[in-house]
Amino acid sequence: MTQLHDTTESIKGKHLTPDERAQIAILKREEYSNRQIADRLGRAPQTINNEVNRGTVQQMRRQKQNGTVYDTYYDVYDPDYAQARYMNNRRHCGRQPKWSLSDAFVDWADTQMLDHHWSPDAVIGAARQRDLFPVSLIPCTTTLYNWIDHQIMRTKNMDLTEKLHRNTKSNRRKAPDHKRKMGPSISERPAAVNTRETFGHWEIDTVIGAKHKHDAVLLTLVERQTRFEVILKIDGKAAQPVTQAVASLVERAGAHMPSLFKTITSDNGSEFSELYDTLEAVTDVYFARPFASYERGTSENQHKLIRRFIPKGQPISEISDRQIQRIQRWMNDYPRKILDYQTPHECFVKAFKQTQPAQSA
């Protein structure tokens, strides 16, 4: 009888090795039962039973007697076949990636990112919020970024404007004191504005295209709670065009001005030098510190979205009013993670309705 190394050490949870399969084959030829083999190898009897069933092949023995050929078939455990089958099963084990289950989500996600300039996070959030696909097909945001990195998607990293330009390092520096007094400082602004708990607090700023004084400029206003954006094309980066645009906006707001515009926060650019005098009678205006763009972070983030369509250096005078309206509509219909993947337009309408007095029956 062949002597094999005996072990009583528990190896629970470990897969059978090629050496163990060779030992099983030897013991089977010596007519050991599966339970006896399990005892010799320190394995569970069911493990050996399953292994023998998976690794058993049918072989043929041919004999010739008195001019007649006889074929007989018998079963035998083949360790090489068992090992090959094990390796094949290992290659196919594990959960299939979600992108391999269906093309529906991948194609839709590519369309949103390439044609509609959505971010991967907006794609995931909108798909879940609107129940567009079965949960089993929707990955997490990190996974979608990994799919893009591994070129599973048509979308490439170069198509993700935010990813290419994101800077994780802090560039903040201590802001100097005001060089000029244009109006109340942001430090005097009510603390409730910072929490975004109430509606009607806005940030105002400008976006320039070509750097020459004759080019048009975009005047932007964003409501801090809902991220609702208003974009106005004005004749230049000067106080007069800004004052005219703001006065027009106040006229359009009409009786709703007190509930729509509770405060407006601006920077210290010369184009806003008349802003306080223009709006003093209808709303509160505050000015951020110089070189402290983080105090108007909502505007800065909104401008990144605008730059997807109007890169720096492109003359704004060449952009039609209709195109600017399209950009504004896209921004207000873009699902935001910060809004639980609702759109700014949806949140703005809800918030504005809440400010209106209830209608009596």
Rosetta blueprint (number, residue, H / E / L):
1 M L
2 T L
3 Q L
4 L L
5 H L
6 D L
7 T L
8 T L
9 E L
10 S L
11 I L
12 K L
13 G L
14 K L
15 H L
16 L L
17 T L
18 P H
19 D H
20 E H
21 R H
22 A H
23 Q H
24 I H
25 A H
26 I H
27 L H
28 K H
29 R H
30 E L
31 E L
32 Y L
33 S L
34 N H
35 R H
36 Q H
37 I H
38 A H
39 D H
40 R H
41 L H
42 G L
43 R L
44 A L
45 P H
46 Q H
47 T H
48 I H
49 N H
50 N H
51 E H
52 V H
53 N H
54 R H
55 G H
56 T E
57 V E
58 Q E
59 Q E
60 M E
61 R E
62 R E
63 Q E
64 K E
65 Q E
66 N L
67 G L
68 T E
69 V E
70 Y E
71 D E
72 T E
73 Y E
74 Y E
75 D E
76 V E
77 Y E
78 D L
79 P H
80 D H
81 Y H
82 A H
83 Q H
84 A H
85 R H
86 Y H
87 M H
88 N H
89 N H
90 R H
91 R H
92 H L
93 C L
94 G L
95 R L
96 Q L
97 P L
98 K H
99 W H
100 S H
101 L L
102 S L
103 D L
104 A H
105 F H
106 V H
107 D H
108 W H
109 A H
110 D H
111 T H
112 Q H
113 M H
114 L H
115 D L
116 H L
117 H L
118 W L
119 S L
120 P H
121 D H
122 A H
123 V H
124 I H
125 G H
126 A H
127 A H
128 R H
129 Q H
130 R L
131 D L
132 L L
133 F L
134 P L
135 V H
136 S H
137 L H
138 I L
139 P L
140 C L
141 T H
142 T H
143 T H
144 L H
145 Y H
146 N H
147 W H
148 I H
149 D H
150 H L
151 Q L
152 I L
153 M L
154 R L
155 T L
156 K L
157 N H
158 M H
159 D H
160 L L
161 T H
162 E H
163 K H
164 L H
165 H H
166 R L
167 N L
168 T L
169 K L
170 S L
171 N L
172 R L
173 R L
174 K L
175 A L
176 P L
177 D L
178 H L
179 K L
180 R L
181 K L
182 M L
183 G L
184 P L
185 S E
186 I H
187 S H
188 E H
189 R L
190 P L
191 A H
192 A H
193 V H
194 N H
195 T H
196 R L
197 E L
198 T L
199 F L
200 G L
201 H E
202 W E
203 E E
204 I E
205 D E
206 T E
207 V E
208 I E
209 G L
210 A L
211 K L
212 H L
213 K L
214 H L
215 D L
216 A L
217 V E
218 L E
219 L E
220 T E
221 L E
222 V E
223 E E
224 R L
225 Q L
226 T L
227 R L
228 F L
229 E E
230 V E
231 I E
232 L E
233 K E
234 I E
235 D L
236 G L
237 K L
238 A L
239 A H
240 Q H
241 P H
242 V H
243 T H
244 Q H
245 A H
246 V H
247 A H
248 S H
249 L H
250 V H
251 E H
252 R H
253 A H
254 G H
255 A H
256 H H
257 M H
258 P H
259 S H
260 L H
261 F L
262 K L
263 T E
264 I E
265 T E
266 S E
267 D L
268 N L
269 G L
270 S H
271 E H
272 F H
273 S L
274 E L
275 L H
276 Y H
277 D H
278 T H
279 L H
280 E L
281 A L
282 V L
283 T L
284 D E
285 V E
286 Y E
287 F E
288 A L
289 R L
290 P L
291 F L
292 A L
293 S H
294 Y H
295 E H
296 R H
297 G H
298 T H
299 S H
300 E H
301 N H
302 Q H
303 H H
304 K H
305 L H
306 I H
307 R L
308 R L
309 F L
310 I L
311 P L
312 K L
313 G L
314 Q L
315 P L
316 I H
317 S H
318 E H
319 I L
320 S L
321 D H
322 R H
323 Q H
324 I H
325 Q H
326 R H
327 I H
328 Q H
329 R H
330 W H
331 M H
332 N H
333 D L
334 Y L
335 P L
336 R E
337 K H
338 I H
339 L H
340 D L
341 Y L
342 Q E
343 T L
344 P H
345 H H
346 E H
347 C H
348 F H
349 V H
350 K H
351 A H
352 F H
353 K H
354 Q H
355 T H
356 Q L
357 P L
358 A L
359 Q L
360 S L
361 A L
